[in-house]
Amino acid sequence: MEKVAKIFVAGHRGMVGSAIVRQLSLEGYTNLVLRTSAELDLRNQAAVNDFFAQEKPDYVFLAAAKVGGIVANNTYRADFLYENLAIQNHVIHASFINKVKKLMFLGSSCIYPKMAPQPLKESYLLSGFLEPTNEPYAIAKIAGIKMCEAYRAQYGCQFISVMPTNLYGINDNYDLENSHVLPAMIRKFHEAKERGDSSITLWGTGSPQREFLYADDLAKACLYLMENYNESEFINIGTGEDVRILELAEMVKKITGFEGSIHWDTSRPDGTPRKLMDVSKLHELGWKHEVELMDGIQLAYQDFLQNPKGRK
């Protein structure tokens, strides 16, 4: 990408989009095109078409999505399917019509079958049943991958897809109903400490294993791949390392300074038993993560303390 190229980051106020904007700015890209959801509703096809026709971006990072944790995904199933399909359909098609040089679509590791072998290789896509609680979101993301592949095959578009693992970091969402496991833990442990609680209750058994990537590391990977990857097959982005939720809870407990005990409510769902990305393709291309989990949680906790806007 040329430093003066016009770059549209869709979803720039979310955790992922804002990390991409920070990294672009750090690397000297000066012509960023940004719109809030109030300024440009990506679910509105006419609005998206007008925007692309007027702005004519050279490159697009499609990081806009309706996102949430287990509860949100399972409760708002229609919203997650419809809104994510609408957003990606409109942006990808408008990018084709307006001859965008290259587009990156960001998916999610939930696209993989619930019981897929570990670690998750890119080739495992569509090889089994999805996790039921987030199936609508996963189906939308799979459609986005296939859409990029189809536009590349039929029209020669340089549209690529990347699949990040579980993300956390600056500008995360800490709402207890709609957030993911790590930010929810940060808030729960912090508030329990503030109240002086003797114990805290977390969902499930603590046995599932999850991989976590700091959002600014993801942004670095995205820019690296925008410059160095142009294949039809999507590529995983992660650390290649995972941790049990029980161990994660102990990390967050230590970092937040909570001194009580942890109770596990085993009547609550665990979700997928394990989700570890195979990142051998990414490593072969020359990129590896920099921020280790304990350091990243510390950075995220400081952001939580300084920026309460993510809490509701």
C-alpha positions as CSV (number, residue, x, y, z in Angstrom):
1,M,0.0,0.0,0.0
2,E,1.3,3.4,-0.9
3,K,1.6,5.8,2.1
4,V,-0.8,8.3,0.5
5,A,-3.3,5.7,-0.7
6,K,-6.9,6.2,0.3
7,I,-7.7,3.5,2.9
8,F,-11.2,2.8,4.3
9,V,-11.3,1.1,7.7
10,A,-14.8,-0.1,8.2
11,G,-15.6,-0.3,11.9
12,H,-12.8,2.0,13.0
13,R,-14.3,2.7,16.4
14,G,-14.4,-1.0,17.5
15,M,-11.5,-2.7,19.1
16,V,-10.1,-4.2,15.9
17,G,-10.8,-1.3,13.6
18,S,-9.3,1.2,16.1
19,A,-6.2,-1.0,16.4
20,I,-5.8,-1.0,12.6
21,V,-6.1,2.8,12.5
22,R,-3.5,3.2,15.2
23,Q,-1.1,0.9,13.3
24,L,-1.7,2.6,10.0
25,S,-1.0,5.9,11.6
26,L,2.2,4.6,13.2
27,E,3.4,3.3,9.9
28,G,2.9,6.7,8.2
29,Y,-0.4,6.2,6.2
30,T,-1.9,9.6,6.0
31,N,-5.1,9.2,3.9
32,L,-7.5,7.3,6.1
33,V,-11.2,7.4,5.3
34,L,-13.3,6.9,8.4
35,R,-17.0,7.0,9.1
36,T,-19.0,6.3,12.3
37,S,-22.1,4.1,12.1
38,A,-24.1,7.2,12.5
39,E,-22.4,8.8,9.5
40,L,-22.6,5.6,7.4
41,D,-24.9,2.7,8.1
42,L,-23.2,-0.2,6.4
43,R,-26.5,-2.2,6.6
44,N,-27.9,0.3,4.1
45,Q,-26.8,-0.7,0.6
46,A,-27.7,2.6,-1.0
47,A,-25.7,4.5,1.6
48,V,-22.7,2.2,1.1
49,N,-22.9,2.5,-2.7
50,D,-23.0,6.3,-2.5
51,F,-20.0,6.4,-0.1
52,F,-17.8,4.2,-2.3
53,A,-18.8,6.1,-5.5
54,Q,-17.9,9.4,-3.8
55,E,-14.8,8.4,-1.9
56,K,-13.3,5.8,-4.2
57,P,-11.0,4.1,-1.6
58,D,-7.9,2.3,-2.8
59,Y,-7.8,-0.3,0.0
60,V,-10.5,-1.6,2.4
61,F,-10.1,-3.2,5.8
62,L,-13.6,-4.7,6.6
63,A,-13.5,-4.9,10.4
64,A,-17.1,-3.8,10.9
65,A,-19.4,-6.4,12.4
66,K,-22.1,-7.0,15.0
67,V,-20.1,-8.9,17.7
68,G,-20.7,-10.4,21.2
69,G,-20.1,-13.3,23.5
70,I,-22.1,-16.5,24.1
71,V,-25.2,-14.8,25.6
72,A,-25.5,-12.1,22.8
73,N,-24.9,-14.6,20.0
74,N,-27.5,-17.0,21.3
75,T,-30.1,-14.4,22.2
76,Y,-29.9,-12.2,19.1
77,R,-29.5,-14.9,16.5
78,A,-31.5,-13.2,13.7
79,D,-29.7,-9.9,14.3
80,F,-26.3,-11.5,14.2
81,L,-27.1,-13.3,10.9
82,Y,-28.9,-10.5,9.1
83,E,-26.7,-7.5,10.1
84,N,-23.4,-9.3,9.5
85,L,-24.5,-10.6,6.1
86,A,-25.8,-7.1,5.1
87,I,-22.6,-5.3,6.2
88,Q,-20.2,-7.6,4.3
89,N,-22.4,-8.0,1.2
90,H,-22.6,-4.3,0.8
91,V,-19.0,-3.4,1.4
92,I,-17.5,-6.3,-0.6
93,H,-19.8,-5.7,-3.6
94,A,-19.2,-1.9,-3.6
95,S,-15.5,-2.6,-3.4
96,F,-15.8,-4.7,-6.6
97,I,-18.0,-2.1,-8.4
98,N,-15.6,0.8,-7.5
99,K,-12.4,-1.1,-8.4
100,V,-10.8,-1.2,-4.9
101,K,-7.2,-2.4,-5.3
102,K,-7.3,-4.8,-2.3
103,L,-9.8,-5.7,0.4
104,M,-9.2,-7.6,3.6
105,F,-12.2,-9.3,5.3
106,L,-11.9,-10.1,9.0
107,G,-13.7,-13.2,10.2
108,S,-13.6,-15.2,13.4
109,S,-12.4,-18.5,14.7
110,C,-16.0,-19.5,15.4
111,I,-16.3,-20.5,11.7
112,Y,-14.6,-23.8,12.5
113,P,-16.7,-26.9,13.4
114,K,-17.3,-27.4,17.1
115,M,-15.4,-30.7,17.2
116,A,-12.7,-30.0,14.6
117,P,-9.3,-31.5,15.3
118,Q,-6.9,-29.2,17.1
119,P,-5.1,-27.0,16.2
120,L,-7.5,-25.6,13.7
121,K,-6.1,-25.7,10.1
122,E,-7.6,-23.5,7.4
123,S,-8.6,-26.6,5.5
124,Y,-11.1,-27.7,8.3
125,L,-13.7,-25.1,7.2
126,L,-17.1,-26.7,6.5
127,S,-15.9,-30.2,7.7
128,G,-18.5,-30.5,10.5
129,F,-21.2,-29.0,12.6
130,L,-20.8,-25.5,14.1
131,E,-21.1,-24.6,17.8
132,P,-24.9,-24.0,18.1
133,T,-24.7,-20.9,20.3
134,N,-22.9,-18.8,17.7
135,E,-24.0,-20.6,14.5
136,P,-25.7,-17.5,12.9
137,Y,-22.6,-15.3,13.4
138,A,-20.3,-18.1,12.1
139,I,-22.5,-18.7,9.0
140,A,-22.3,-15.0,8.2
141,K,-18.6,-15.0,8.5
142,I,-18.3,-18.2,6.3
143,A,-20.4,-16.4,3.7
144,G,-18.0,-13.5,3.8
145,I,-15.0,-15.8,3.2
146,K,-16.8,-17.5,0.3
147,M,-17.9,-14.1,-1.1
148,C,-14.2,-12.9,-1.3
149,E,-13.2,-16.2,-2.9
150,A,-16.0,-15.9,-5.5
151,Y,-15.3,-12.3,-6.4
152,R,-11.6,-13.3,-6.8
153,A,-12.5,-16.3,-9.0
154,Q,-15.0,-14.6,-11.2
155,Y,-13.7,-11.1,-11.4
156,G,-10.0,-11.3,-10.4
157,C,-10.5,-9.1,-7.3
158,Q,-7.7,-9.0,-4.8
159,F,-10.0,-9.8,-1.9
160,I,-8.4,-11.7,1.0
161,S,-9.8,-13.1,4.3
162,V,-8.1,-13.4,7.6
163,M,-9.4,-15.4,10.6
164,P,-8.4,-13.9,14.0
165,T,-8.5,-15.9,17.2
166,N,-10.1,-14.5,20.4
167,L,-9.1,-10.9,20.7
168,Y,-8.7,-8.5,23.6
169,G,-7.1,-5.1,24.2
170,I,-7.6,-1.4,24.0
171,N,-11.1,-0.2,23.3
172,D,-12.7,-3.6,24.2
173,N,-16.3,-4.0,25.2
174,Y,-16.8,-4.7,28.9
175,D,-20.6,-4.9,29.0
176,L,-21.4,-8.0,31.0
177,E,-24.2,-9.1,28.7
178,N,-22.6,-8.6,25.3
179,S,-18.8,-8.9,25.9
180,H,-16.4,-11.8,25.4
181,V,-14.9,-13.9,28.1
182,L,-11.7,-12.0,28.9
183,P,-13.1,-8.4,29.1
184,A,-16.1,-9.8,31.1
185,M,-13.7,-11.3,33.5
186,I,-11.7,-8.1,33.9
187,R,-14.8,-6.2,34.8
188,K,-16.2,-8.9,37.1
189,F,-13.0,-9.3,39.1
190,H,-12.5,-5.5,39.3
191,E,-16.0,-4.8,40.5
192,A,-15.8,-7.7,43.0
193,K,-12.6,-6.2,44.4
194,E,-14.2,-2.8,44.6
195,R,-17.2,-4.2,46.5
196,G,-14.9,-6.3,48.8
197,D,-16.6,-9.5,47.8
198,S,-15.3,-12.8,49.3
199,S,-15.9,-14.8,46.2
200,I,-16.8,-14.5,42.5
201,T,-18.9,-16.8,40.3
202,L,-17.9,-17.6,36.7
203,W,-19.7,-19.6,34.1
204,G,-19.0,-23.2,33.2
205,T,-16.3,-25.6,34.5
206,G,-13.2,-23.6,33.6
207,S,-12.0,-26.5,31.5
208,P,-12.3,-25.1,27.9
209,Q,-9.1,-23.9,26.3
210,R,-8.9,-20.6,24.5
211,E,-6.3,-18.7,22.5
212,F,-6.0,-15.0,23.0
213,L,-4.3,-12.4,20.8
214,Y,-3.8,-8.7,21.7
215,A,-5.7,-6.5,19.3
216,D,-2.6,-4.4,18.4
217,D,-0.8,-7.5,17.4
218,L,-3.7,-8.4,15.1
219,A,-3.5,-5.0,13.5
220,K,0.2,-5.5,12.8
221,A,-0.6,-8.9,11.3
222,C,-3.3,-7.4,9.1
223,L,-1.0,-4.7,7.7
224,Y,1.7,-7.4,7.2
225,L,-0.7,-9.6,5.3
226,M,-2.1,-6.7,3.2
227,E,1.5,-6.3,1.9
228,N,2.6,-9.9,1.7
229,Y,-0.4,-12.2,1.1
230,N,-2.7,-12.5,-1.9
231,E,-4.1,-16.0,-2.0
232,S,-7.7,-17.2,-2.3
233,E,-7.6,-19.3,0.9
234,F,-8.2,-17.4,4.1
235,I,-5.4,-17.4,6.7
236,N,-5.5,-17.8,10.5
237,I,-4.1,-15.1,12.8
238,G,-3.3,-16.1,16.3
239,T,-0.5,-17.0,18.7
240,G,-0.6,-20.8,18.3
241,E,-0.8,-21.0,22.1
242,D,-3.9,-21.5,24.4
243,V,-4.8,-21.5,28.0
244,R,-7.6,-23.0,30.1
245,I,-10.3,-20.6,31.2
246,L,-9.5,-21.6,34.8
247,E,-5.9,-20.5,34.3
248,L,-7.1,-17.3,32.6
249,A,-9.3,-16.5,35.6
250,E,-6.3,-16.9,37.9
251,M,-4.3,-14.4,35.7
252,V,-7.1,-11.8,35.8
253,K,-7.5,-12.3,39.5
254,K,-3.8,-11.6,40.1
255,I,-3.7,-8.6,37.7
256,T,-6.9,-7.0,39.2
257,G,-5.8,-7.7,42.7
258,F,-9.0,-9.6,43.7
259,E,-8.3,-11.6,46.9
260,G,-11.4,-13.7,47.1
261,S,-12.2,-17.2,45.9
262,I,-13.5,-18.3,42.5
263,H,-16.7,-20.4,42.2
264,W,-17.6,-22.2,38.9
265,D,-21.3,-22.4,38.0
266,T,-21.3,-25.7,36.1
267,S,-25.0,-25.3,35.2
268,R,-23.9,-22.7,32.7
269,P,-22.5,-23.6,29.2
270,D,-18.9,-23.9,28.4
271,G,-19.1,-23.4,24.7
272,T,-16.6,-25.1,22.4
273,P,-14.2,-27.3,24.3
274,R,-11.1,-26.0,22.6
275,K,-10.2,-23.4,19.9
276,L,-6.6,-23.2,19.0
277,M,-5.5,-21.9,15.7
278,D,-2.9,-23.5,13.5
279,V,-0.8,-20.5,12.6
280,S,1.9,-22.4,10.6
281,K,1.0,-20.5,7.4
282,L,1.3,-17.2,9.1
283,H,4.6,-18.1,10.7
284,E,5.9,-19.3,7.3
285,L,5.1,-15.9,5.9
286,G,7.3,-14.4,8.5
287,W,4.9,-13.0,11.1
288,K,4.6,-13.8,14.8
289,H,2.9,-12.2,17.8
290,E,4.8,-9.9,20.1
291,V,2.6,-9.4,23.2
292,E,2.3,-12.3,25.7
293,L,-0.9,-12.9,27.5
294,M,0.0,-11.8,31.0
295,D,1.4,-8.5,29.6
296,G,-1.6,-8.0,27.4
297,I,-4.1,-8.5,30.2
298,Q,-2.2,-5.9,32.2
299,L,-2.4,-3.4,29.3
300,A,-6.1,-4.2,28.8
301,Y,-6.8,-3.7,32.5
302,Q,-5.1,-0.3,32.5
303,D,-7.3,0.6,29.5
304,F,-10.4,-0.6,31.4
305,L,-9.5,1.6,34.3
306,Q,-8.8,4.7,32.1
307,N,-11.7,4.3,29.7
308,P,-15.0,3.4,31.3
309,K,-17.0,4.0,28.1
310,G,-16.8,0.3,27.3
311,R,-18.9,-0.4,30.4
312,K,-22.7,-0.1,30.5
